[in-house]
Amino acid sequence: MSNTLDAVVQTAGLGLTQQQQAQLHELYRHLHAHPELSMQEHRTAEFIEQQLDGLGIENFRCGGTGVVGILRNGNGPVVGFRADTDGLPIKEDTGLDYASTDTGILPDGTEVPVMHGCGHDTHTAVLLTVARMFGESREAWAGTLVLIFQPGEETAAGAAAMVADGLWERAPKPEIVYGQHVMPGLAGTVSLSVGNAMAMADSLKVTVHGRQSHGSQPQDSIDPVVLGAHMVVRLQTIVSRELDPRQAAVVTVGTFHGGLKENIIPASAEFTLNIRTFDDGVRAQVLAAVRRIVSAEAAASGAPEPEIEELYTFPACYNEPAEAEGLAEVLRGAIGQDAVSVVPALMGSEDFGHLAAAIDVPAVYWFFGGHSAEVVNGDGPVPMNHSPFFAPVMEPTLSTGVKAAVAALRSRLGR
């Protein structure tokens, strides 16, 4: 690391000058107060474009509400870094003076409160600050930094949309793509996995068809509620009785809807399920078992063949082992030996993997903590991502995200 950028990274032990930290906090407060739903991040995209324009960084819109910044600085490696930008339909209950009061419109037309309940505002504010730091220290590095501000992570639509919109035809292809996510761990710490980082996910909607009848005359019906209930119970046996116990998978039925009145056996019912796996073979086995069980249970009840609709799919989030192990050492050097840990993969999911897989380059994704020691070690429940109470403490959360990003990028960029 050159003396110039090294000095920036180490200033005040935070990797930021006081002015840069103040700007980071201002960015974060603005983004937190004004979240937008997935693939509707219009004002957020405009804000990011304004920031990049102000820094003199070329940029273009991609995938609807995605923004790509390209910071060129002579010959050298090309490295990509992604931050997601969307919020969630959650009514914020953090009590912060910059809490969101904004609303959004779901695809079905419902107006809902919106909150940055997963911390994507931290990711965006951090990456904008990293862009500023690298833009202000060009003498310290060489190469090209591709800044990817991705929409729609929560619906698994954003990364695919950017790739389909020609992300890698319009931006220089990087040799690696990095990304990070704030989590309910201790602020000032970082964790990452070697190999699988997060699970693949498949979400399905099953529509069960029966025969409607009066509730007093079940003999004239094919009850889709009873039939669907048998399906739900039987689906639980995929993991407990079909998979090798040494393999990991989750099958969760998250919703079940059927009927409008207690004395009417409805004509149909529907439920949705979510499946998490790490291995392609296990994924194929579980999906095949779901279809087999749903179809067989319907046949056992004399019901028509159910409909199974794919809602969305998250790809694998895989950290190339050699890159992840090397980066862990880099992060330990930047943040502290005891502040960086290698952890098992999470069953959560991310569409980050699309970005690197589309051009067959490695990727590394890590997590940084967002809560104070009082919250993490306290007697009360720790607010998790997607909770209305999820409120990362501003410092050292944001500065740790910046430091980790700068360290990762500097480990690849020249000089």
N, C-alpha and C positions, 0 to 999 in steps of 0.2 A: 504494500500500500504506500502511495506516495506521501511525503510529509504534509502536503497541502490538504488532501482529503482526510488523511489520518487525523490531522488536527481538528477538522470539522467533526469527524466521527466521535472523537474523544472529548470534545468540548463539554465541560460540566458533567462529564460522565454519562451524558444522555445522547450523544451523537448529534446534538443540535446546538446552534447558537441560541441565545435567549430570543432573538428576533425570529428565528426560524420556528422555535417552539411556540411563540405567541401566534405566529401565522398558522401553525398546525392546529392549535386549539380553536382558532377562529373558523378554520375550515370545518373542523369536526362539529362545532356547535351548529353551524349553518346546515350541514348535511343531516345531522341528527334531527333537527327541527323540521326538516322538509323531506321526508321519505316519500317514495312513490312505489306503486305496485309493479310487479314483474312485467317487463316489456312495455311499460308505460312511463319509463324514466326520462320523460322529455325535458323537464326543467333541470333535472340532474345532469343530463347530457350537455345541455346548454351551459350549465355552470362549469362543468369540466372543460369544455371547449374554451370558455372565457379564461379560465386559469391557465390552460396551455398556451393560448394566444398571448396572454400577458407575460409568459415566460419565454416567448419566442420559439416555442416547440411546434413543429408542423404536426398537423393532426387531420384525421378524417373520420366521418361518421361511418359506422359499420354495423350491420345487423339490426337496423332500426334505431335503437337507442343506445347502442354501444359506441364508444369513442376509442380511437387508437392514436396515441402520440408516438412520434418517432424522433428520438434525440440522437442525431448523427454527430460523431466527433472523430472523424478521420478513420483510417484503416484500423481494423481490429475485430474482435469477436462481436457477434450479434447475440444479444440476450433478451429474452422476453420476460415480462413480469405482469401478472394479472391481478386486478382487484375487481370484485363484483360490486354492484351498485344498487341492487333493488331492496325494497323494504317488504313488510308483511302486513296482512290484514289483522292487526292487533291494536286494541286500545291501550295506549301506553299508560302505565300506572307507576312510573318511577319517582314522580315528584320532583324531577329535575327542573331547574328554571328554564332549560332549553328543550323540554319535552315536546314531542310532536302533538299538535292538535289538528293536523291535516287529515283529510279523508281522500279516498279513492273509489273507483268504480270497478267492481269485479266483472269478469266476462259475462255473467248472467244479468248485469245491470244493477246489482245491489250496491248501494253506497256503504262503505265501511271505513272505520278509522284505520290509519296506517301508521306503522311504527318501524323503526330500524331495530327490530327485535332480534336480529341475528348478528348485528355488529358490522354490517357491510359498510356503514358510514365510517367506521374506523379504517377499513381497508382502503377506501377511496381517499380519505384525508391523508393517510400515510403515503400512498403512492404519489399523490400530488406533491407532497413534501419531498419525497425522494427525487422526483423530477426536478424540483427547484434546486435541491442540493447538488445534483449532478450537473444541472445547467449552469450553476454558479461556480463549478470547480472543474471546468473542461480541461484545464492544464494537468489535472490529476489522473486522467484516464483516457482511454482511446477505444473506439469501437462504436457500436450502435445499441441504444437501449430502446426496446419496443415496449411501450406502456399500454397495456390492454385494460380498458375500463369496460367490463362486461356486464350487460344487463341480464335479467331473467335467470339468475342461478336457482332461485327457489322453485321454479317450474321446469328446470332442466332444458329451457328453451334457448338461453342466451348464447352459450358457447357454440352450439350447433348453428344458430342463426348467423353468428359472426363468421364462422368457417364457410357457411353456404354463401355468404355475401362477399366472398373473396378476400377474407382477412389475409391469407398468406400469399395471394397474388398481388396484393396492394402494399403489404408491409414486408420488409426484409425478413427472411426466414431465420429464426434464431437457432443456436446450437442447443439451447435448453430453455425451458419455460419454468419460472418460479411462481409460487403463489403462497398465501398465508391466510389464516383465519383466527379471529379472536375467540377465545373459549372461556368458560367459567373457572379457569385455574387461577393461580396466584400471579398477579401482575408483576412483570419483570422476569418471568420465566418463559421458556420456549420448549416445546416438545415436538418430536417428529418420529416417524416410523420408517423402517427400512423394508422395502418391498411394498406390500399392500398398505395404503394409508387409510383408505375409506372403502366401503363396500359398494358394489354395484346395486342398483335398485330398480325394481320393476313394479309399477302400479297398474292394477287391472280393475275394471268394473264388470261385475257379473250380473246379468239380468235373468232372473228365474221366472219362467212362465208356468202358470197353472190354469185352473178353471175357476172362475168366480162363482160364489154361491152365498146364500143366506148363512149366517153363522150357526143357525139351528139345524142346518141340513148339510153337514160335512160330507155325507155320502154322495152328494151331487158335485162335489168340488175336487179339484187337485190343489191342495193348500200349498202355495209357494212359500209361506212363512215357515211351516213345518219342514218343507223340503229344504229351504235355504238354511234353516238351523242345523239340519243334518250335515249339509255341506260344510258349514263353518266348523262344526266339531270334527268332522273327518279330515278337513284340511290341516288340523293341528297334528295329525299323525304323520305328515310328510317329514317333519323334522325329527319327531320323537321315535318313529318306527321305520322310516324308509332310508334316511341318510346314514352314512357311516358316522358314528359318533365323533370321529376325529375331524369331521368337516363342520364348518360353521354356516348356519343359515337362520334367517328369521322369516316367519310367515305371520303377518298380522292382519286381521280383519278389522278395519278401522271404522266402517260405517255399515249400517243395515237399515233399510227402509222398506216398509211394506204396508199397504192398506191405509184407510182413512178413518175407519170406524170399527168399534170392537165387535159388532155383530154382522160384519161383512167379511167373508173370506175373499181376499183380493185376487185379481187376475194375475198379478205379477209382484215380484219383490226384487230389490237389487241390493247388492253389497259391494264394497270396494276392499281390496286387499293390497298390501304392500309387502314386497319380498326383498330381502337383503342377502347377498351372497358375495363371496370373494373369488370363486373359481368358475370359469366358463362351463366346465362340465357339471358342476353342482347346480349352477343356474339353469342349465338346460334340463337337468333331472327334475328340479323343483317345478319349473314351468310346465313340463310335460305331466307331472303328477297332478298339478292343479287342474289342468284340462281333463285329465282322465277321471278324477274324482267328481268334478262338477257334472260331467256328462253321465257318468255311471249312476250317480245319485238321482239325477233326473229320470234316467231310464228305469230305475228301481221304483220310482213313484208313478210311472206311466205318464210323465210330463213331457212336453215338447223339449227339444234340444235348447239349452240355455245359450244366451249370447255372452261372449267374453270380449271386452273391448280394452285395448291397451291405452292407458291414460298417458303415461310417460315413462321414460327409461333413463336412468343415470348410468354413465359408463364407469369403468374402473378408475379409481384414483390411485395410481401406482407410482411409488418413488423408486426410481432406478437405484438398486442397492449401492453400487460404488459411489454414485453421485450423492446419495443421502448420507452415507457414512462420512464422506469427505466434507459435506456441508455441516454435519454435526460438529466436526472439529473446528471448522471456521466459526460457527456460532459460539462455541465454547470460548474461543479466543476473543470474540467481540463482546459477549454478554457475561461470561463467567462460567467456570467449570461446573459449578453446582446449579447453575441456572438453566442448563440445557439437559434434557433427558430424552432417551430413545424409548418409545412406548409401543405397545401392541396397536394394531390397526383398530379403527373405530368402525362401528356398524352404521354410522351416518354415511351420507352420500354427497357427492359433488359432481358437477359437470365440467370441472376444471380439466379433467383428463382428455376431453375432446380436443383441446387446443394443441397439445403436443402430439397426440395420437394422429391427428390429421396430417402431420408432416413427418411422422415417425422420428421424433426427437425425444430425448428423455425429459422428465419433469420431476420436480421435487416440491412438495407441499407440506407446510408445517403449521403449528398452532402456537399462539402466544396468549398468556393469561390476561384476564381482564378485571379480576377482583382483588380487593385489599386483603391483607392477612386477617383482619377482623371479620370480614365476610366469609372467607374460605374456612377459617378455623372457629367461627362462632357457633352458637347453639342453634341458630335458625337455619332454615333451608337456604341453600346457595342458589340464587336466581340463575336459571339455565338459559341458553339460547332459545328463542321463540317464547320466552316468558314475558308478560307485560311488565315485569319488574327487572328485566335484564338491563343493567346500567353499568357498563364498564367504567371503573374509576379512570379519570382522564390520564393521570400519571401514576406510575411509570408505564401504563399500558401503551399509549401512543408512541412514546419515545422508544420503547422496546421494539415495537413493530417497525419503526424507522431504522433502528440500529440493525435489526436482523436483515431487513431488505438491503440496506447499504452493504452490509458485510457479504451477503450472498452475491450481489451484483459485482462488488469489487473483487471477489474471488475469481470472476470470469473475465471481466473487462480488462483491457490492456493497461500497460505502464506500471 
